[in-house]
Amino acid sequence: MRNDVMVFTLDEKRIALPLPGVAQLIRSAVVTPLPQAPVNVLGVINVQGESVPVLSLRRLLGLPEREIGPDAQFIILITARRRLALAVDEVKGVMDCHEQELTAAGQILPGLECVKGAVRTSDGTILIKDPDLFFSFSDERLWNESITSRAKLPEPPTQDQTGFDVMGFTLMNEHYGIETAHVREVYPAMKVTPIPCTPHFVVGAINVRGDIIAVINLKTYFELPVSESSSSGEVIIVEAGDSLFGVLADSTIGVSFIYHSDIQAPSPALSGIRAESLRGVTRDQMFVLDIPGMLADKKLWVHEEVAV
C-alpha cells in the first residue's frame, strides 16, 4: 500500500506531511498580521480570495523563530476543519513509503505532539505530522474572533503575480524545469533494461514498485551532445493524465517558483523538437518543458512488455 508524504525542512530538521492533505505550494505570499490571533498563527494570506491562517510550525515544535524571507515556501493544507498554510524553509519533494516502513506514533515515544507516525530512511527517521492536530478547538474560536476584526487583506494577485512551482534540473550546462504538478517522484539513476525496437532516445525501462516506466534521454531527444556517462544522474518520473515516463537528468536543483509574467517565448534560434517541447523560457534562461505536449507526441509512446 502506498503512503505518499511530502518532505520539507525547518532548519536542519526533515519533516513530512501526508500527501493527500496537501492542496498546493506557493511562494512570495504577503503575510498580513492578525490581531488577537492564536499564538501559533503568524498571520493570514490570501489564497484565491480565501483568508488562510499561516501557522508557525517553529512555535509548535519549539524551534527558534525566523523571519519569513522572500525564499520562504508555503504548504497549503486541507484539514478536517479548514485550510491552513505552513511556512517552511524548503520543500524537498514527495516520497513514497511502504506500509511496512512506517512506524505508528505510539511506538515512537508517547506524548509526541501532532505526530502521526514516522518513516525510516537511510539518512535517519522522518517524523510525519498530523495536520488535523495543528489547529485546536480553542484555536478555532480565537481565529473566528480575530478574523471578524482583521484588517483588509491584500487584493487577490493579478496574472502578473501568479505562477507555479517547477522542479529544476540540468542537462549539460543548461537549466530545465518541469512544473511540479507533473512530477511524481525523483530517483537516483539506476540500471535500466534496454527495450528492443524503440526510438534511439529511449534508454530503456525501470521498475518502480511494479510500474514499468520508459526512460528517455532528453539530450538524444533534443539532439544535444551526449557524453559516455549520460546514463548517470537522476531519473525524474513525470506524468500527465494516465501517461508517465522517466526523464534522465544530469542532476536536480530543487523546487523554485516561476511567475507567469517571467515566461517568454523560446528564441527563434531554437527549432525542431526542442522548441516544440518547451512551454517557454524564463528570464534567467531556464527552459520550462511542456510535459502534456510531450506526452501527446506519439514518438514517446512505447508499447511493449518487458520484465525489469
N, C-alpha and C positions, 0 to 999 in steps of 0.2 A: 504493500500500500504506500502511495506517495504522500509525503508530508512536506510540501514546499514551504520554505521560510525565506524571508528577506533579511539579509545580514547587513548591519551598519555598525559604525564605530562612534564611541564617545571617548575622547582622549585615546587611551590605548586599549580600551575595553571593546570587545566584539559582542554584539547583542543581536538577537533575532526576533522577528515577529512572524506569526502565521501568515502566509501569503494571501489566503482568501480574505483577510481583513484589511489588506492594503488596497486603497482605491486609486491613488496616483502619487507621483513625486513631482514636487515643484521647487523652484529656487527663486531667490531675489524677491520674495514677498515682503510687503511692508507690514510690520507687526505694530498694531495700534494698542497702546497700554489701556487697560480696562480697570477703572476704579472699583474697589471692593470685590475684586475677582478672587476666586480660590487661590490659596497660597502657591500652588504649583502651576498656575496659569500665568504665562508671560504676557499675554495679550490676546489679540484676535486678528485674524487675517481674512480677507475677502476671497473666497473660493467660488467663482462663478455666481456671485451675488449672495452667497450664504456666509453668515458670520460663523467662523470656525475657531474655537479656542485653541491656542498654541500652548501645549504642555511642556514644562521643563522636566525632562527625564533626569537631568542632572540633580534637581532637587529631590525627586523621588528616590534616586539611588545614592544620594549623599555625596555627589561629586562636586568639585569646585565649579563655581559659576563662571561662565564665559560669555562675553558679549556676542550676540548674533551678528556675524560678519557677512560680507557680500557673497562669500563662498558657501554659506550655510545651505543645507538642503532640508526640505520639509517633507515628511511622510504623512500623507493624508490617510487616516484610518476610519473604517466603518465599525463602530462598536454597537453593543446592544442598545445603548441609549442615544448616541448621537455621533456625528463625525467629529474627529479630533485631529489635530496636527501636532506632530513631534518635530522639534528642531534637533537635527543630528549633524555630526561632523561630516560624515561621508557614507554614502550608500555603497556597499561592496558588491551587491548583486543578489541573485536568487540561488539558493542551494536546495537540492532535493535530499531529503532524509528518509531512509527506510525506517519502517516502524520499529525494527529491532535495534536501530541505532539511537532511539530516543529513550530518555530516562524521565519518569514521572517526577513532578515537583516534590512529592512526599518522600521519594527515595534519595533526594539530593541532600537537603537539610531542612527539617521542619521549620516553618516560620519565615521562609524567604518571601519577600513582598513582591506581589504581582508576577510571580514566576509560574509559568505553565508547564515547563519541563526543561530539558537540556539535551544537546546533541554532542557527541564526542567526535572530534576531528583529529587529524594528525598534528594540528597546531594547538590542541587543547580543547577544553569544553566551552561551548557557547550556550548561554542561558537564553531560553525562549520566553519572552514576556507575554503576559495575557492582557491585551488592550482593554478588555471589559472591566479590569480591576483598576485601571488608571484613574477613573472618574467615579468617585463615591456618590452616594445619595446626597450627602451634605454638600459636596462639591457642586452637584446639580442644582441644589437650592440656591447656593451663593451665585452660581452662574446665571440663573434665571433672574435673580435680583439685580445683579450688576449689569446685565445686558439691557435692561429696561432704561437705565440711566447713562448708558455709554455715549461717548462722543460719536459723531457721524463717521462711519467707515470710509476709507478711500473709495472712489468710484471703481467699478469693475474695470479691469485692464482693457486697453484698446488693442486692436490687432497688432500694433507695433510692439506691445508689451507682452504678448503671449508667445509661447514657444513649446518646446518639448525636450525631453532628455535623450541623449544619444550615448551609446557605448562606443568609445573611441578605440581605434586600433591602428597599427602601422603596417604598411606594405612598402618595402624598400625604404625610402626616406620620406614617404608621403603619409599624411594622416587621413584616415577614413572614419566615417561614423555610421552607425545603424540606430534608428530610433529604438529605444528600449522596449517599446510596446511589441516589437517583433523579435526581441532577444529572449530565447527560452533559458539558456544557460551557457556557461563558458567552461571548456575543458582544456587541460593541457593536451598538446598534440600527442596522439597515440598511434600505434601501428594500425594501418588501415589495410583492408583486404581489397586487392585490385578487382575491378569489375570488368569482365570482357565486353567488347562491343559497345563501349561508351565513349563519349567525346573525350578529346585529349585533356581537357581541363578538369575532368573528374578524376580526383586522386584515387578514390575507392570508396569504401563504406566502413562505418564504425558501428559497433553495437552499444547502444546507450540504454541500459536496463531493459533489453529486449526489443527496443526500437532500432531497426536497421536504417541508418541515415547516410545518404550520399554526401561526400565531402568534395567541395570544389576548390581549386587553386585559382584565386582571383587574378594572380599575376598572369597565369596562362590564359584565363578567360578574357582579360583585358589586353593581352598581348604585350605584357611588360617583361623585362628581363627576369629570368628565373635562375636562382643560384642552386648549387647542388644540395644545399641544406634546406630547400624550400618545404620539406615535409616536417620540419621542426616548427616550434612556436605554439600557438594555441588554436583551438577549434571553437568558433562561435556558432552555436546552434540557433538558427533563425527560423521563424515561422510566420505565416500569413494564412489565415483560414485553416484549412486542413493540411496544408503543404508545409514541409520543413526540409532544410538541408543544412549542412555544416559549411562554414566559411573558414578557410585556413588563413590565419593572420600571423605576421611575424611576432607581434606582441600586442596585448591590450593596454590601454592607457587610462581606463576608468570611465566613469559616467560624468557627463557635463551637460549643461543646459544651453540650448540654442534658441535665440529669438527668431520668429518667422521673418522679421524685418532684416535679419542678418544674412539670410539665404539669398544668394544671387544665382542667376542662370550660369551654366558652365561656359567657359571660354570657347569662342568659335574655333580655337586651336584644337580643342578636343573633338573627336569624331568617332563614329563607329559604335561598337557595342559598349565601350566605356562611357561615352556621353549618354547613350540611351539608358544606362543603368543608374544614372545619377538623379537624385531629387534636386540637387543644387550644390553650390559651393559656398562656404561661409567666408566672411571677410578675412579670417586668419588661415584660409586655404585648407579647410577640412572638407573632403569630398563626402557628402551625405548620400548614401545609397538608397535607391528606391526598391525596397525589398518586395512589395507586392508586384511591382512591374517586372522585377527579375524572375519571380516565381511564375509569372504568366508566360515567360519565354519557354517555349516547348523544348528548346535545346537542353534545358536543365531538368527535364522530366526523365528520370531514369527508371525504366520498367524492367525489373529483374528480381530474381530470388537468389539470395546469397547467404551462406552460413558464415557468420563472422565469429 
